[in-house]
Amino acid sequence: MTTPRTYVLVQAGGRGSRLRHHTWNKPKCLVSVEGKPILYHLFDRFPDAAFVVIGDYMYDQLERYLKVNPPGVDYELIRAAEEGTLGGVGEALARVPADAPAVLVWSDLILGDLPPWPDTTLPVVCTTSAFTCRWTQAPEGHLHEKPGETSGIPGLFYFPTTASLPLPPPPGGEFVRWFSRAVVDFATLDCPNLQELGDFATIETSNDRAGFSRYFNKVEMGETRVTKTVVDHAFDDVHNREVAWYGAAKGLGFRRIPKVYGEAPLVIERIKGQHAYQMADLTPRERRAVLADHLDALISLHDLGRTDANPDDVREVYLDKTVSRVRSVSPMLPGFDRKAMTVNGRKCRNPFYGEPEAPLADLIDGLQPTRFVPIHGDATFSNALVDDKLRTWFIDPRGYFAKPGVMGDEWYDFAKVYYSAVGGYDTFNRRKFKLHVDHETVEVLMEDSAFIPAAQSIFPEYFGDQMGRIEVIHGLIWLSLSGYTRDDIDSAIAAFYLGLYWLETGLNKL
């Protein structure tokens, strides 16, 4: 006898007001945690199940996101006609065959290892002591609306068959309240390995942590060594390029990198220092010294070799990759079809209005360098440490320009430094920004980089009439980032419009 397929019903209709600006432009289920929207953690948890996702707040945005980023599971999206956690549950249950098992789960839960479902014909209410819940199970066994840190009702239920559950009434409301009145007999299952998305502080802490280590790596900090292990082998190529770059840079004689002690996993010397953006107590003179040393160290790397530039590689990085990444998220970008948008008070032309290849291609032709040199490829403040002598040490190299290797366009390195010092990338990377969007206007609000005064002095001194080139590449980097940050709608939208903002700035200087 074939076991019926499990259905997972996800209540994803909540606004998530406790998350403040993180849900101004998207539903709570699309808030990104550890490199993916929280809803996609549920997709990964039940890869063989059929999903029914119940949407409500920002339903159209949820629908577009699922189309742009197919989750790799069978799913159906329905719009709840009523509000509350009960809204849409009856309609979702109607999609499930009567003899099929079903899981009902709130979209703000991340499920760790679950115990086996009990061998019962009764509905199963999962309980947890992993965090405080508003509803708990009373000592007498019934459910009551009493907050507690033990026997909490987190929003996870299992039904051996949908026939074991009465059909919820249509007016909506709170599922647990209805369940506590409508279902007398049920089983319970303790589930200690649960996480809740929680409140604003929780997601801010998660974003800070994510900024230090991508989700596909595990980083262990020892007293004198750092060990980086790939935990998602789909990213083995990232690891291999990093290892190869360290070897090539060392072979060229570049000294501002940590020693490498092992390659699989990568074990490197721990540089005792801080990222420049973390150094809040520097004087203006010290900030200037840090930024100058950062640029001087890059220039010393660039001076260690040269070869003829490859125009096709330049076009691939600045044009093809940018257009491809932007197009990959364009359905999620409000105003993408407009000829111009006002971004942070500046009216910005949209090169993607109509056919982008021609105007951007002409622009890229003007950016062609005469040579390729050894580059870091991602020389932001996040990928460098400053020691107690204010010297910069480079880590986390990109390991390729258009192709794997150490050679590329030196202006790409300088634009990446500008991206941190002026553009505020390191703050943005930790999602410490607020996004306002309407029909004609976009505002991306975040704290200015403390290095802006130093950069406004040093960059023109170092690069003179090449500042337009740096700022245009800077704009292209932001545009390209929009497709790289597709796990978070706000980041994709904000990166695109910051790209238009900085591209406009650069075009006015060329």
NUGU-344560 format. One line per field, with one value per residue (C-alpha): x, y, z; residue number from 1. Coordinates in steps of 0.1 Angstrom, whole numbers, always signed. Example, Ala and Ser with C-alpha at 12.3 -4.5 7.8 and 13.67 -1.06 7.14 Angstrom:
east = c(+123; +137)
north = c(-45; -11)
up = c(+78; +71)
n = c(1; 2)
***
This chain:
east = c(+0; +14; +17; -1; +20; +24; +10; +25; +2; +21; +3; +23; -3; +11; +25; +52; +48; +73; +100; +94; +109; +120; +83; +74; +79; +75; +56; +72; +77; +102; +124; +158; +175; +209; +210; +174; +138; +124; +97; +124; +138; +104; +107; +141; +128; +101; +115; +92; +60; +33; +29; -1; +11; -15; -8; -24; -2; +19; +4; +14; +50; +50; +36; +62; +90; +80; +80; +114; +129; +112; +115; +121; +90; +54; +34; +2; -3; -37; -49; -67; -101; -100; -74; -57; -39; -72; -77; -73; -67; -101; -94; -59; -73; -97; -67; -55; -69; -89; -66; -33; -13; -8; +15; +2; +30; +35; +59; +81; +94; +126; +123; +154; +153; +118; +109; +89; +52; +32; +14; -21; -53; -56; -44; -10; -1; +36; +49; +83; +104; +128; +112; +83; +49; +17; -4; +7; -6; -20; -10; -45; -38; -60; -46; -49; -39; -11; +24; +51; +86; +76; +49; +45; +23; +47; +24; +32; +5; +3; -28; -25; -54; -72; -104; -91; -97; -130; -133; -125; -152; -148; -148; -110; -95; -69; -63; -51; -82; -105; -86; -87; -125; -133; -109; -112; -89; -54; -19; +12; +48; +76; +98; +129; +147; +127; +136; +113; +120; +110; +112; +133; +163; +164; +166; +191; +214; +210; +219; +250; +261; +254; +276; +307; +302; +282; +258; +277; +308; +315; +342; +360; +381; +411; +437; +462; +444; +411; +395; +370; +350; +325; +292; +273; +294; +275; +300; +332; +343; +342; +365; +389; +392; +400; +427; +442; +443; +462; +487; +491; +493; +520; +539; +539; +554; +523; +527; +495; +477; +476; +497; +480; +485; +460; +437; +409; +396; +412; +433; +449; +467; +444; +452; +447; +427; +393; +374; +377; +340; +341; +367; +344; +370; +395; +403; +399; +437; +437; +408; +428; +458; +437; +422; +455; +472; +443; +448; +486; +485; +462; +485; +515; +495; +487; +524; +534; +524; +506; +492; +471; +435; +408; +380; +356; +363; +356; +323; +313; +319; +306; +278; +267; +268; +251; +223; +218; +216; +193; +170; +168; +151; +134; +98; +104; +116; +89; +94; +116; +96; +100; +123; +135; +131; +140; +164; +174; +164; +183; +164; +182; +179; +170; +193; +171; +141; +136; +166; +196; +223; +230; +234; +252; +274; +285; +293; +314; +334; +346; +357; +381; +415; +448; +461; +451; +471; +469; +437; +419; +385; +365; +386; +358; +363; +345; +373; +402; +414; +433; +459; +471; +496; +467; +480; +455; +456; +434; +412; +383; +395; +371; +396; +384; +375; +357; +377; +393; +427; +444; +444; +418; +410; +426; +398; +374; +395; +394; +357; +352; +370; +349; +318; +328; +342; +316; +288; +283; +283; +294; +264; +241; +255; +242; +208; +211; +190; +154; +136; +107; +92; +64; +54; +81; +104; +128; +146; +174; +181; +212; +240; +268; +301; +326; +352; +334; +354; +387; +376; +364; +399; +421; +403; +407; +443; +451; +430; +423; +403; +396; +370; +342; +354; +355; +320; +305; +320; +307; +272; +275; +286; +255; +233; +249; +244; +206; +207; +232; +210; +178; +173; +160; +136; +145; +182; +175; +153; +177; +208; +192; +183; +216; +231; +211; +220; +258; +257; +241; +268; +295; +280; +279; +317; +327)
north = c(+0; +34; +59; +91; +122; +146; +181; +212; +241; +273; +302; +330; +358; +377; +412; +409; +443; +435; +435; +471; +483; +447; +441; +475; +461; +423; +398; +383; +350; +366; +380; +365; +345; +327; +334; +326; +337; +320; +304; +287; +270; +252; +242; +227; +210; +190; +186; +158; +174; +193; +228; +251; +285; +309; +345; +378; +409; +418; +389; +402; +406; +370; +357; +375; +363; +327; +330; +347; +323; +289; +269; +235; +219; +215; +244; +263; +298; +309; +343; +342; +359; +364; +378; +360; +326; +309; +328; +305; +273; +259; +266; +251; +219; +216; +211; +181; +145; +133; +103; +124; +135; +173; +196; +231; +255; +293; +307; +324; +290; +273; +236; +217; +179; +168; +137; +111; +119; +98; +67; +81; +90; +122; +157; +164; +197; +203; +220; +236; +252; +268; +302; +320; +314; +333; +300; +271; +237; +237; +210; +196; +191; +217; +247; +282; +317; +320; +330; +306; +293; +257; +237; +266; +263; +276; +271; +236; +209; +175; +157; +120; +126; +158; +139; +140; +178; +196; +221; +255; +281; +309; +341; +339; +348; +329; +292; +281; +298; +280; +247; +249; +251; +228; +198; +180; +150; +155; +142; +164; +161; +180; +197; +213; +221; +250; +286; +316; +346; +367; +405; +433; +427; +390; +397; +426; +402; +376; +402; +412; +376; +369; +398; +381; +347; +335; +307; +282; +285; +275; +298; +288; +314; +301; +321; +321; +305; +307; +276; +280; +249; +247; +233; +236; +219; +237; +265; +244; +266; +297; +279; +267; +302; +316; +290; +295; +333; +331; +309; +331; +363; +348; +336; +372; +384; +401; +403; +419; +386; +359; +328; +297; +265; +242; +242; +216; +231; +264; +273; +307; +329; +350; +386; +405; +435; +450; +458; +495; +502; +488; +513; +540; +558; +567; +604; +620; +618; +581; +574; +591; +569; +537; +545; +556; +524; +503; +519; +518; +481; +475; +495; +474; +443; +458; +466; +429; +420; +430; +416; +430; +437; +414; +435; +406; +400; +436; +435; +403; +418; +453; +447; +410; +401; +434; +431; +394; +399; +429; +411; +381; +402; +428; +415; +423; +459; +485; +512; +490; +500; +537; +559; +577; +575; +600; +582; +599; +632; +629; +622; +592; +578; +541; +525; +494; +514; +498; +479; +484; +468; +497; +526; +504; +489; +523; +532; +500; +507; +539; +519; +495; +495; +490; +464; +437; +434; +412; +422; +412; +415; +423; +448; +462; +469; +437; +418; +435; +438; +468; +460; +481; +499; +509; +486; +468; +430; +415; +384; +367; +374; +370; +349; +358; +388; +372; +340; +323; +337; +367; +391; +417; +454; +474; +500; +473; +471; +508; +510; +483; +504; +534; +511; +507; +541; +563; +539; +524; +488; +473; +489; +478; +442; +440; +453; +483; +505; +515; +514; +536; +531; +548; +554; +578; +580; +557; +565; +542; +555; +544; +559; +576; +559; +576; +574; +598; +629; +610; +594; +627; +640; +610; +595; +627; +630; +595; +592; +627; +627; +589; +596; +593; +559; +548; +561; +545; +511; +518; +522; +490; +471; +482; +472; +438; +434; +435; +401; +387; +397; +381; +363; +396; +418; +450; +445; +437; +468; +491; +479; +485; +520; +528; +516; +541; +568; +562; +556; +590; +605; +589; +598; +634; +633; +614)
up = c(+0; -10; +18; +9; +3; +32; +27; +45; +50; +58; +74; +58; +60; +89; +86; +113; +128; +155; +128; +120; +87; +77; +67; +52; +17; +21; +42; +73; +56; +32; +58; +52; +79; +74; +36; +26; +33; +64; +42; +22; +53; +55; +18; +25; +56; +37; +2; -8; +5; -14; +0; +3; +12; +27; +19; +28; +36; +5; -13; -48; -36; -23; -55; -76; -53; -56; -94; -96; -71; -77; -44; -59; -43; -54; -40; -44; -32; -20; -7; +26; +26; +63; +88; +116; +118; +111; +79; +48; +68; +58; +22; +25; +41; +12; -11; +9; +2; +32; +38; +35; +65; +69; +88; +97; +105; +110; +86; +113; +126; +116; +123; +135; +140; +148; +168; +149; +147; +173; +161; +166; +147; +168; +158; +172; +189; +191; +222; +229; +256; +231; +235; +252; +236; +242; +244; +265; +275; +310; +336; +331; +294; +277; +258; +274; +265; +292; +282; +293; +287; +290; +271; +247; +216; +188; +158; +146; +142; +126; +114; +106; +81; +75; +84; +120; +122; +121; +92; +106; +103; +77; +97; +105; +138; +158; +150; +185; +201; +177; +181; +220; +218; +188; +195; +228; +221; +208; +213; +221; +209; +225; +199; +215; +183; +170; +164; +161; +138; +168; +170; +156; +179; +168; +131; +136; +156; +128; +101; +121; +123; +86; +76; +91; +75; +46; +53; +31; +53; +89; +104; +136; +153; +172; +191; +163; +134; +115; +100; +72; +62; +33; +46; +13; -14; -41; -31; -34; -63; -41; -17; -45; -60; -26; -19; -54; -50; -17; -34; -64; -44; -21; -52; -65; -33; -18; +19; +32; +35; +62; +61; +49; +69; +52; +22; +29; +51; +46; +77; +78; +102; +125; +119; +151; +140; +131; +100; +93; +96; +131; +143; +157; +178; +151; +146; +112; +107; +116; +92; +64; +73; +72; +39; +24; +35; +22; -13; -11; -3; -33; -55; -43; -53; -87; -93; -91; -126; -158; -190; -218; -208; -223; -236; -236; -199; -191; -210; -192; -157; -162; -188; -192; -155; -145; -170; -162; -125; -127; -152; -128; -101; -123; -116; -79; -86; -83; -110; -131; -162; -156; -176; -145; -107; -79; -56; -24; -38; -71; -104; -119; -154; -157; -183; -182; -196; -231; -243; -219; -240; -263; -239; -213; -240; -251; -215; -210; -241; -224; -193; -212; -194; -212; -188; -164; -131; -100; -81; -49; -66; -35; -16; +6; +43; +51; +34; +52; +87; +102; +128; +157; +135; +111; +84; +62; +57; +30; +34; +16; -20; -49; -68; -103; -125; -154; -152; -122; -115; -99; -130; -137; -139; -112; -113; -101; -69; -64; -70; -44; -18; -28; -24; +13; +21; +4; -7; +28; +15; +49; +66; +38; +39; +75; +63; +85; +62; +57; +24; +13; -22; -39; -76; -84; -55; -36; -4; +10; +45; +63; +84; +64; +63; +87; +60; +36; +45; +41; +8; -6; -1; -9; -39; -60; -49; -60; -91; -104; -137; -133; -106; -131; -141; -104; -97; -128; -119; -84; -97; -118; -87; -69; -98; -100; -63; -68; -83; -58; -28; -41; -8; +5; -15; +3; -5; -41; -45; -26; -44; -78; -69; -52; -85; -104; -79; -82; -119; -123; -102; -123; -156; -147; -142; -173)
n = c(1; 2; 3; 4; 5; 6; 7; 8; 9; 10; 11; 12; 13; 14; 15; 16; 17; 18; 19; 20; 21; 22; 23; 24; 25; 26; 27; 28; 29; 30; 31; 32; 33; 34; 35; 36; 37; 38; 39; 40; 41; 42; 43; 44; 45; 46; 47; 48; 49; 50; 51; 52; 53; 54; 55; 56; 57; 58; 59; 60; 61; 62; 63; 64; 65; 66; 67; 68; 69; 70; 71; 72; 73; 74; 75; 76; 77; 78; 79; 80; 81; 82; 83; 84; 85; 86; 87; 88; 89; 90; 91; 92; 93; 94; 95; 96; 97; 98; 99; 100; 101; 102; 103; 104; 105; 106; 107; 108; 109; 110; 111; 112; 113; 114; 115; 116; 117; 118; 119; 120; 121; 122; 123; 124; 125; 126; 127; 128; 129; 130; 131; 132; 133; 134; 135; 136; 137; 138; 139; 140; 141; 142; 143; 144; 145; 146; 147; 148; 149; 150; 151; 152; 153; 154; 155; 156; 157; 158; 159; 160; 161; 162; 163; 164; 165; 166; 167; 168; 169; 170; 171; 172; 173; 174; 175; 176; 177; 178; 179; 180; 181; 182; 183; 184; 185; 186; 187; 188; 189; 190; 191; 192; 193; 194; 195; 196; 197; 198; 199; 200; 201; 202; 203; 204; 205; 206; 207; 208; 209; 210; 211; 212; 213; 214; 215; 216; 217; 218; 219; 220; 221; 222; 223; 224; 225; 226; 227; 228; 229; 230; 231; 232; 233; 234; 235; 236; 237; 238; 239; 240; 241; 242; 243; 244; 245; 246; 247; 248; 249; 250; 251; 252; 253; 254; 255; 256; 257; 258; 259; 260; 261; 262; 263; 264; 265; 266; 267; 268; 269; 270; 271; 272; 273; 274; 275; 276; 277; 278; 279; 280; 281; 282; 283; 284; 285; 286; 287; 288; 289; 290; 291; 292; 293; 294; 295; 296; 297; 298; 299; 300; 301; 302; 303; 304; 305; 306; 307; 308; 309; 310; 311; 312; 313; 314; 315; 316; 317; 318; 319; 320; 321; 322; 323; 324; 325; 326; 327; 328; 329; 330; 331; 332; 333; 334; 335; 336; 337; 338; 339; 340; 341; 342; 343; 344; 345; 346; 347; 348; 349; 350; 351; 352; 353; 354; 355; 356; 357; 358; 359; 360; 361; 362; 363; 364; 365; 366; 367; 368; 369; 370; 371; 372; 373; 374; 375; 376; 377; 378; 379; 380; 381; 382; 383; 384; 385; 386; 387; 388; 389; 390; 391; 392; 393; 394; 395; 396; 397; 398; 399; 400; 401; 402; 403; 404; 405; 406; 407; 408; 409; 410; 411; 412; 413; 414; 415; 416; 417; 418; 419; 420; 421; 422; 423; 424; 425; 426; 427; 428; 429; 430; 431; 432; 433; 434; 435; 436; 437; 438; 439; 440; 441; 442; 443; 444; 445; 446; 447; 448; 449; 450; 451; 452; 453; 454; 455; 456; 457; 458; 459; 460; 461; 462; 463; 464; 465; 466; 467; 468; 469; 470; 471; 472; 473; 474; 475; 476; 477; 478; 479; 480; 481; 482; 483; 484; 485; 486; 487; 488; 489; 490; 491; 492; 493; 494; 495; 496; 497; 498; 499; 500; 501; 502; 503; 504; 505; 506; 507; 508; 509; 510)
***
